[in-house]
Amino acid sequence: MRGNGAARAGPGSRHPRPAHHPPERGDGTTKNRRRPGDGAPDRGATAVEFALLLPVLLLLVFGIIDLGRALNAQITLTQAAREGARLAALSEANVVSRTQTAATGLSGVTVTVTACPSGGEGTSDATVQVSYPFTFITPLGAIAKLFGDSGPGSSLTLTATGVMACD
């Protein structure tokens, strides 16, 4: 003989209770419980966690953007300095303007040339130093200023030097 179906519903009872419903009390009523996955009280905690992590994530993204741009500018300056040193070692004309042209995509490049002395072939070097004032496009520079003047601020001077033996 089967027992009371209200207290225990199973596969053989007339009205089986679905698994996601809370258990019934002895009087046939259900307990007032939160179901798993409801998540309403957790919404506030999620918003607070997001608010705490957002500045860190933005700082990371801004750093990646500006670091990539600075690395690209440094590689371009290094290539331009090598090209300028080659031109100076071969005693070519217009070393400064041709070195500035070799720094593609960068404006405001400063070039300093130490040319080969006449008759000093093989014993001296031609040296070209290239500098560029790099400016941040993200608020990273302003954020760095909050931590003191030693930070990069809103601009940073990148330099590269090219040296080649005189021919």
ZALONU-306454 format. One record per residue (C-alpha): residue number from 1; residue in three letters; x, y, z. Coordinates in nm, 3 decimals. Layout:
BEGIN
<NUM; ALA; <X; Y; Z>>
...
//
This chain:
BEGIN
<1; MET; <0.000; 0.000; 0.000>>
<2; ARG; <0.122; 0.344; -0.086>>
<3; GLY; <0.152; 0.627; 0.160>>
<4; ASN; <0.024; 0.984; 0.138>>
<5; GLY; <0.102; 1.121; -0.213>>
<6; ALA; <0.131; 1.479; -0.085>>
<7; ALA; <0.420; 1.395; 0.141>>
<8; ARG; <0.611; 1.194; -0.113>>
<9; ALA; <0.557; 1.219; -0.484>>
<10; GLY; <0.732; 0.968; -0.698>>
<11; PRO; <0.708; 0.792; -1.028>>
<12; GLY; <0.409; 0.590; -0.917>>
<13; SER; <0.204; 0.879; -0.774>>
<14; ARG; <-0.081; 1.046; -0.954>>
<15; HIS; <0.072; 1.397; -0.969>>
<16; PRO; <0.446; 1.373; -0.983>>
<17; ARG; <0.631; 1.683; -0.866>>
<18; PRO; <0.893; 1.820; -1.113>>
<19; ALA; <1.250; 1.817; -0.985>>
<20; HIS; <1.293; 2.198; -0.991>>
<21; HIS; <1.012; 2.264; -0.742>>
<22; PRO; <1.099; 2.306; -0.374>>
<23; PRO; <1.001; 2.021; -0.144>>
<24; GLU; <0.652; 2.020; 0.003>>
<25; ARG; <0.578; 2.040; 0.371>>
<26; GLY; <0.360; 1.787; 0.538>>
<27; ASP; <0.055; 2.012; 0.492>>
<28; GLY; <0.096; 2.027; 0.111>>
<29; THR; <0.239; 2.381; 0.094>>
<30; THR; <0.585; 2.462; -0.039>>
<31; LYS; <0.862; 2.639; 0.149>>
<32; ASN; <0.936; 2.998; 0.050>>
<33; ARG; <1.293; 2.953; -0.074>>
<34; ARG; <1.503; 3.112; -0.346>>
<35; ARG; <1.570; 2.886; -0.636>>
<36; PRO; <1.929; 2.836; -0.750>>
<37; GLY; <2.013; 3.058; -1.046>>
<38; ASP; <1.762; 3.327; -0.948>>
<39; GLY; <2.052; 3.571; -0.887>>
<40; ALA; <1.854; 3.887; -0.804>>
<41; PRO; <2.048; 3.972; -0.483>>
<42; ASP; <2.380; 3.911; -0.662>>
<43; ARG; <2.325; 4.190; -0.917>>
<44; GLY; <2.449; 4.458; -0.677>>
<45; ALA; <2.763; 4.262; -0.595>>
<46; THR; <2.840; 4.217; -0.964>>
<47; ALA; <2.806; 4.590; -1.027>>
<48; VAL; <3.041; 4.669; -0.738>>
<49; GLU; <3.300; 4.417; -0.860>>
<50; PHE; <3.280; 4.562; -1.211>>
<51; ALA; <3.322; 4.915; -1.076>>
<52; LEU; <3.630; 4.808; -0.883>>
<53; LEU; <3.792; 4.628; -1.176>>
<54; LEU; <3.705; 4.873; -1.456>>
<55; PRO; <3.983; 5.125; -1.379>>
<56; VAL; <4.241; 4.847; -1.368>>
<57; LEU; <4.119; 4.703; -1.698>>
<58; LEU; <4.116; 5.047; -1.865>>
<59; LEU; <4.468; 5.119; -1.739>>
<60; LEU; <4.582; 4.789; -1.884>>
<61; VAL; <4.419; 4.858; -2.223>>
<62; PHE; <4.557; 5.214; -2.233>>
<63; GLY; <4.904; 5.082; -2.148>>
<64; ILE; <4.889; 4.825; -2.427>>
<65; ILE; <4.782; 5.086; -2.682>>
<66; ASP; <5.047; 5.344; -2.591>>
<67; LEU; <5.321; 5.086; -2.542>>
<68; GLY; <5.253; 4.948; -2.890>>
<69; ARG; <5.266; 5.296; -3.041>>
<70; ALA; <5.589; 5.380; -2.853>>
<71; LEU; <5.751; 5.054; -2.964>>
<72; ASN; <5.654; 5.121; -3.325>>
<73; ALA; <5.801; 5.475; -3.304>>
<74; GLN; <6.123; 5.341; -3.149>>
<75; ILE; <6.166; 5.082; -3.424>>
<76; THR; <6.109; 5.351; -3.688>>
<77; LEU; <6.365; 5.580; -3.521>>
<78; THR; <6.622; 5.300; -3.504>>
<79; GLN; <6.576; 5.226; -3.874>>
<80; ALA; <6.607; 5.597; -3.962>>
<81; ALA; <6.924; 5.632; -3.750>>
<82; ARG; <7.082; 5.333; -3.929>>
<83; GLU; <6.987; 5.477; -4.266>>
<84; GLY; <7.133; 5.816; -4.169>>
<85; ALA; <7.457; 5.656; -4.046>>
<86; ARG; <7.490; 5.470; -4.374>>
<87; LEU; <7.439; 5.793; -4.570>>
<88; ALA; <7.689; 5.981; -4.351>>
<89; ALA; <7.949; 5.702; -4.381>>
<90; LEU; <7.921; 5.717; -4.761>>
<91; SER; <7.949; 6.101; -4.745>>
<92; GLU; <7.613; 6.145; -4.916>>
<93; ALA; <7.442; 6.484; -4.938>>
<94; ASN; <7.133; 6.588; -4.739>>
<95; VAL; <7.183; 6.337; -4.456>>
<96; VAL; <6.951; 6.522; -4.216>>
<97; SER; <6.655; 6.555; -4.454>>
<98; ARG; <6.694; 6.201; -4.586>>
<99; THR; <6.708; 6.066; -4.231>>
<100; GLN; <6.391; 6.257; -4.142>>
<101; THR; <6.227; 6.114; -4.453>>
<102; ALA; <6.331; 5.763; -4.346>>
<103; ALA; <6.136; 5.810; -4.021>>
<104; THR; <5.805; 5.747; -4.194>>
<105; GLY; <5.493; 5.842; -4.002>>
<106; LEU; <5.681; 6.055; -3.747>>
<107; SER; <5.686; 6.433; -3.759>>
<108; GLY; <5.914; 6.654; -3.553>>
<109; VAL; <6.215; 6.422; -3.574>>
<110; THR; <6.544; 6.586; -3.472>>
<111; VAL; <6.864; 6.459; -3.636>>
<112; THR; <7.223; 6.519; -3.518>>
<113; VAL; <7.501; 6.405; -3.753>>
<114; THR; <7.870; 6.348; -3.677>>
<115; ALA; <8.010; 6.305; -4.028>>
<116; CYS; <8.325; 6.123; -4.130>>
<117; PRO; <8.639; 6.337; -4.133>>
<118; SER; <8.808; 6.371; -4.468>>
<119; GLY; <9.084; 6.115; -4.508>>
<120; GLY; <8.972; 5.921; -4.197>>
<121; GLU; <8.851; 5.611; -4.381>>
<122; GLY; <8.841; 5.292; -4.180>>
<123; THR; <8.956; 5.451; -3.853>>
<124; SER; <8.654; 5.665; -3.759>>
<125; ASP; <8.280; 5.626; -3.746>>
<126; ALA; <7.986; 5.828; -3.874>>
<127; THR; <7.726; 5.876; -3.601>>
<128; VAL; <7.366; 5.984; -3.638>>
<129; GLN; <7.141; 6.045; -3.339>>
<130; VAL; <6.766; 6.075; -3.397>>
<131; SER; <6.513; 6.191; -3.135>>
<132; TYR; <6.136; 6.218; -3.138>>
<133; PRO; <5.890; 6.362; -2.881>>
<134; PHE; <5.637; 6.081; -2.833>>
<135; THR; <5.296; 6.192; -2.707>>
<136; PHE; <5.042; 5.963; -2.546>>
<137; ILE; <4.698; 5.940; -2.708>>
<138; THR; <4.532; 5.777; -2.408>>
<139; PRO; <4.494; 5.927; -2.058>>
<140; LEU; <4.791; 5.716; -1.943>>
<141; GLY; <5.021; 6.020; -1.938>>
<142; ALA; <4.781; 6.220; -1.722>>
<143; ILE; <4.739; 5.925; -1.486>>
<144; ALA; <5.118; 5.893; -1.454>>
<145; LYS; <5.142; 6.262; -1.359>>
<146; LEU; <4.923; 6.191; -1.056>>
<147; PHE; <5.202; 5.976; -0.913>>
<148; GLY; <5.473; 6.242; -0.944>>
<149; ASP; <5.685; 6.426; -1.197>>
<150; SER; <5.911; 6.126; -1.256>>
<151; GLY; <5.645; 5.955; -1.465>>
<152; PRO; <5.622; 5.988; -1.840>>
<153; GLY; <5.375; 6.275; -1.816>>
<154; SER; <5.212; 6.372; -2.142>>
<155; SER; <5.521; 6.323; -2.360>>
<156; LEU; <5.833; 6.112; -2.373>>
<157; THR; <6.148; 6.167; -2.578>>
<158; LEU; <6.256; 5.861; -2.776>>
<159; THR; <6.610; 5.845; -2.914>>
<160; ALA; <6.806; 5.613; -3.139>>
<161; THR; <7.170; 5.618; -3.250>>
<162; GLY; <7.320; 5.474; -3.565>>
<163; VAL; <7.697; 5.421; -3.603>>
<164; MET; <7.878; 5.304; -3.917>>
<165; ALA; <8.244; 5.285; -4.011>>
<166; CYS; <8.356; 5.547; -4.260>>
<167; ASP; <8.444; 5.433; -4.611>>
//
